[in-house]
């Protein structure tokens, strides 16, 4: 989990700071330092005019450009006449490109990652037709807003849908006055998404537990020495009942096992040959039997050619930015709690998870690259967006803000950012342990 976080952040910070450095060097500015991570320095080398280093605190990085008032607040030479290689000696439009360099490279990186994933992996999904063969499984949060296990979903926000993921994506969850049209038995009912739904969805106990497709299954690999192995369970077996209760779907099956933890159950299974067998199986203390389930859901696969992948990947990348903008809007309107929505490094590490998967790693890293670009564009002093605002003002008005003003703005911005980072870390710890 931690290793994935450090690797992901190092890649994103590295390409972001490289964007600044590449633009600065292109325009003939002197770049004194390039660092991934914050001091103290743990490794580095000098190449040409630039010192390249890795810092011990892997939560960011920086590029130090001669003649620029940045987070280092090194202003000792700012009163002297600028040398031609300094940031402040260059035209405002060149300085603006330098400050936009990191954001632009992060956007390009995010798009490249999404395009590459879609082109190489395609998309695997559960269709509406396959979903409604079995109905949905409703977790507690789903039940709170009116779903029941077995419901079949006909529409979302008055629109037809193609796949299950269309029902639970952020664009649906964050929609104003959203709703689902559901078939329950012979009834057709509408389930409204409440205005505080995103807050509830963000709570620790509800993460990833809203609705799901019911999962028909059979027994996969049986672990040696477990209750499943000792009781005679075999790969390919299908459970028909446990203690007389039908269990065609894995979610309901798990609930029954958990209710019978540390006890013996009577199971009726059907073998590959069609023969039915009655077994007595010991359930472990953690509510498991000791086998890996094999999904019997019929997944659909769609592959994309390069042109389609470029279109789809670019759309997916910018959807990430748009959804973050909508999220900020909900926070400012008081519809969503800041503490429940904001995550720091611990929260990001939990998103990566403890299991390594290159596809998941690059998917999360691509998303974070777009979020990093968006966050850096915010008009806050000490962020790239703050510099962009001041440089845009200079280009439009023809007047450059004073060095004193820029220095004080940088200090204010740093206090805001440090305060926000401190809050995010405290919030992560609070959500993790309380």
ABEGO torsion letter per residue (X at the ends): XAAAAAAAAAAAAAAAAAAAAAAAAAAGBBBABBBBEBOBBABBBBBEABBBBBBABAAEBBBBBBGBBBAAGBAAAAABBBBAABAAABBAAAAAAAAAAAAAAAAAAAAAAAAAAAAAAEBBBBBAAAAAAAEBBBBAAAAAAGBBBGBBBABBGGBBBABAAAAABAAAAABBGBBBBBBBEABBBBBBBBAAAAAAAABAAABGBBBBBBBBBBBBBBBBGBAAAAAGBBBGBBBABBGGBBBABAAAAAAAAAAABGBBBBBBBBBAAGBBBBBBBBBBAAGBAGBBBBBABBBBBBBBBAAAAAAAAAAAAAAAAAAAAAAAAAAAAGABBAAAABBBAAAAAAAAEABBBAAAAAAAAAAAAAAAAAAAABBBBGBAAAAAAAAAAAAAAGBBBBAAAAAAAAAAAAAAAAAAAAAAAAAAAAAAAX
